[in-house]
Amino acid sequence: MTSHIRQPTARKRGNGFYRVQYSASENGSRTLCGAPPTDQDLGWGDGRYAKYLAYVTCDDCKRLRRK
């Protein structure tokens, strides 16, 4: 099974009354390369560390994360 890196979560701020609503493209559930997500995907923040990046098998995600 291939593992990917997920897109970063959007930075939205709500207030005390309204809760922030995220769409599917903003909540971090999509992968960088556009492949369907799997159970073993790595988060955007953890993708900057080499010890976690060794578990990612998708070369497109690694290349896109380095940009």
N, C-alpha and C positions, 0 to 999 in steps of 0.2 A: 504494500500500500504506500502510495506517495504521500508525503507531507508537504504542506505549503506554509506560506506566511500570510497572515490576514492583514487587511487594510487597517489603517489607524482609525480610531473613533473620532467623530467630529467633535469639535469644541463648541458646545452650545451652553448657554447659561439661562436658567429659568429664574423665576422670582419666587417669593414665598407662597404665591397663590397658584401659578401655573406650573405644571410639570412639563419638562422638556420631552418632546416627541421626536424620536429618531426614525428615519426611514431605513429600508434594508441596505441602502448604499452608504449610510452614515453610521450604522451601529457596530461595525467591525466584523460582520458575518461574511463578507466577501473576501476572496483571496486576491493577491496582487496580480497573478497571471490570468485570472478569470475562470479558473477551473472550479468545479463544485467543491465546497468545503468538506473536509473529512474530520474524524474525531481526533486526529493527531496533529492538527495544525498548530503553528507557533504564532503567538501574538506579535504585533508590530513592535512593541517595546522590548521584548525579549530577543528580537531578531538582530539587535545591534551587538550582541555578545557572541563571540566565536564559539564558546562551548555549547550554546544552544543552537547556533546556526549549523553545527555539524549534523544535527538530526534532520534537517530539511533536505529532502531529496529532489525538489524541483529547482532546476537551474535557472529558470526564468524568474522565479520569486527571489532567488538570491541576487540575481543581477539587478532587478528592479529595486530591491531594498538598499543596495549600495549607492544608488543615485541620490 
